[in-house]
Amino acid sequence: MKNVAVFCASSTGLEDIYINEARKLGEKLADEGLVLVYGGAARGLMNVVADAVLQKGGKVTGVITRMLADKEITKNECTEIIYTSTMHERKARMLEIADAIAVLPGGFGTLDEMFEALTLSQLEIFDVPIGLLNTNGYYDSLIALLDNMVEKGFLQKQNRNKLIISSSVEDLIKKIVKNL
């Protein structure tokens, strides 16, 4: 089975569309027989995706730091839980076992995880499909920034194109699976 690391928020946002699309992504991962690898928390969009996978009978690997686990936010229903000492180790472990990445709406942590994966891909250290779900135009400004970086000569187009972008869960998973 292939592992898809999902990077997303530990909150649910202010609009139901983010919850609905996170649920849809989890269901699609389970339907495709893909294992969810995520931050291991029982909150936010992370929890929504994990619940959807589990409710469809899929497998979920949670990767969480001991510090966060001590705060009792771990999703104990995960098929497997991997504990790490630091956030850096957590991110590294998720990338190590990922066959693909899907990025949903989130904040600093989500962007940090996505950009590290893209940087490692650009350096040819990491070679898996990296998909961005642009739910409700959430990432429009970021996409425009990436395009501006290419236009201004600070990002090569082939590296910009390493990020697979879609506003549809079905289309994003189809593109990710095609590139596995």
N, C-alpha and C positions, 0 to 999 in steps of 0.2 A: 504494500500500500504506500502511496505517496503522501508526504507530509506537507501541508500548506500552513505556513506561519501567517497568522492574521494579526496585524498591528492596528489597534483602534483605541478609542477612549475608555477610560474607567468611569465615565459619566455617560448619560444617555442623551445629552443635548436638550434643546428646548422644543423640538418638533418631532412628532411621532414618526415621520418619514425615516428618520435615522434608525429608530428602533425596528421599524418594519423591514428596512433593507438589510440590517444586520441579521435579523431573523431569517430572511430569505437567503442570505449568503450561507448561514449555517446549515439550512435545509439543503441547499444545493451541494455543499461540500459532502454532506452525508449521502445524498442521492448519487453522487459521483464516486463514492467509496474512498474519498480523500480523508485523511486524518487531520483534524484541527490541532495546530500547535499555537498556543497563545499564552498570555501573561499570567494565567492561573487564577485570576481574581473572580470573585462572585459579585461583581458590581459593574455597572455601566454597559456599554456596547459589548465589552468583552464577555460579560455574563450572558447577554442576549444571544450572541453567536454560539457560545458553548452550550447553552440550554437547547437551542434549536438542533444542534448536531446530536446531542444526547437523546433528545425526544424522538429523533428519526432513527435511533439505533446506531449512530456513528460513534467513532472513537475520538477522544479528546485527550491531548497531552498538555497539561498546565506546567508552565515553567515560572517559578516564583521565588523571590528571595526569602530567606529565613526572617528578615526584618518584617516584610509584609505578611508573611504567614503568622508571625507572632501577634499581628494586629487583627487576626482572625478574619481575614478577607479571602482566604483560600477557598476555591470551589472544590470541596471534598468529593464531589461526584465524578470528577475527572477519571478517565480510564487509567491514566498515569499522571503522577505529579513528580516533577523534578525540582529539587530545592537547590538554590545557589546562594553564595555568600553575598554577592554584590549585584547591583543593577547591570554593571558592565558584564559580569559573568552570565547573567540572565539573558541579556541580548545576544551575547556570543553563542550561548548554548542553543537559543532559538534558531539563529542563523546556521549553526552547524548541522542541525537536523532537518532544516527546511529544504524541500525540493522545489518550492515555489513560495511566493509571498503575495498576500492580498492586503491592501491598506484601505481602511475605512476612515471616516471622519474621526478626528482626534486633535489633541493639543501638542505640546512640546515633545512629550515622550513618543508619540506616534510619528511625528516628523523626524525626530532623532533616529528612530529605528529605520524608517524608510530611507533617509539620506545616508545612513551608514551602509545599508545594503547596496544602494546605488553607487556609493563611492567605491566599495569593494568590488562591485561589478565593473565599474570603469577601470579599476586597476587590474582587472582580470584575476582577482583573488577569489571571487565568488561568481558563479554562473548559474543562476536560476531565474525563471521569469518573475518579474516584479510588477504587480498590477495595482492600480489606483482606482478605487471606486469613487467616482465623482458624484455622489448622491446630492441631488437637488442643487447642483452647481457649487457645492461646498468648496471644492478645490479650484474653481475657475481662476481666482487671483494667483494661486500658486502655479498653475499651468501657464498663465500669461507671464509670470516671472521667469519660468524655465525657458519659454520661448524668447523672452527678452535677453536672457543670458546667452542664448545661441546667437541672436541677432547682434549683440555687442561683442561677440568673440570670446566670451568667458566659459562657454560650454560647447563642446563639439556636438554636432547634430546626432551623430551615431550614439553618443552617450545619453543625450536627451531622449532618444528613441528607445532606450532600454526600459523606460517606464511605459508600461502598457496602461492606457487610460480608457475607461468606459464609464458611462452613467447607468449601465444595466448590469445587474448581478449575473444574469444568464450569459451575456456577452463577455463579461470579464472572465468568468470561470471557463468559458469555451476557449478564449484566447490563452489563458494560463495553461489549461490542459493540453492544448495544441503545441505549446512550447516546452512541455515536460520532456 
